[in-house]
Amino acid sequence: MTRDGLPLIGPRPGRPGVRPATGHNMLAPATGRLVTCPGLRP
């Protein structure tokens, strides 16, 4: 878990198509929806 309790989600520089999503704890369902959202894909 991150210090502030918020997840780390986003693209990885230099790695197209790689989106780490970690530290989500109880927010896993929302995290899953976020990383699969077509609007967030490169």
LUMMIRO-116531 format. One record per residue: y, x, z of N, C-alpha, C in turn. Coordinates in steps of 0.1 Angstrom, whole numbers, padded with zeros to 4 digits, always signed. Each point is the difference from the previous one (the first is absolute). Example, Ala and Ser with C-alpha at 12.3 -4.5 7.8 and 13.67 -1.06 7.14 Angstrom:
-0057+0132+0078+0012-0009+0000+0012+0009+0000+0011-0004-0007+0011+0009+0000+0011-0008+0008
This chain:
-0012+0008+0000+0012-0008+0000+0012+0009+0000+0011-0005-0007+0012+0008+0000+0008-0002+0013+0009+0009+0003+0008-0001+0012+0007-0013+0002+0006-0005-0011+0008-0013+0001-0009-0012-0002-0013+0002-0003-0009-0012-0002+0001-0006-0014+0008+0006-0009+0001-0006-0013-0009+0008-0009-0006-0006-0011-0009+0006-0009+0008+0010-0009-0008+0009-0006+0005+0009-0010-0006-0005-0013+0008-0005-0009-0005-0006-0013+0009+0005-0011-0005+0004-0011+0008+0004-0011-0006+0010-0010+0006+0002-0011-0005+0009-0010+0000+0015+0005-0009+0007-0005-0001+0015+0003+0006+0008-0011+0011+0007+0002+0006+0008-0010-0010+0009-0007+0001+0000-0013-0009+0008-0008-0014-0005-0002-0003-0011+0005-0013-0006-0001+0001-0015-0004+0002-0002-0013+0001-0014-0005-0012-0008+0004+0002-0012+0004-0010-0009+0004-0006+0001+0014+0005+0011+0007-0005+0002+0014+0010-0006+0009-0004-0010+0008+0009-0006+0010-0007+0000+0014+0004+0010+0008-0006+0000+0014+0005-0012+0007-0008-0006+0008+0003-0011+0009-0007+0003+0013+0007+0005+0010-0006+0004+0013+0008-0004+0012-0006-0001+0011+0008-0003+0012+0003-0015+0001-0007-0008-0007+0004-0014+0000-0006-0008+0012-0009+0005+0007-0006-0006+0012-0003-0015-0002+0008-0009+0006-0003-0014-0001+0006-0007-0012+0007+0008-0008+0006-0005-0013-0009+0002-0012-0012+0003+0002-0009+0003-0012+0000-0011-0011-0001-0013+0003+0001-0009-0011+0013+0000-0008+0011+0002+0007+0013+0000-0007+0000+0013-0008-0005+0011+0005+0000+0013-0007-0008-0001-0012-0011-0006+0000-0009-0002-0011+0007-0008-0011+0007-0010+0003+0008-0008-0010+0011+0008-0006+0007+0008+0009+0011+0008-0005-0004+0011-0010-0011+0007+0003-0004+0011-0009-0007-0005-0013-0004-0013-0001-0006-0005-0012+0011-0008-0008+0012-0001+0005+0010-0008-0007+0004+0007-0013-0002-0008-0011+0004+0006-0013+0014+0006-0001+0009-0006+0007+0014+0004+0000+0002+0014+0006-0009+0005+0008+0001+0013+0006-0007+0011-0007-0007-0004-0011-0008+0010-0007+0010+0008-0010-0004+0013-0002+0009+0007-0009-0001-0004-0015
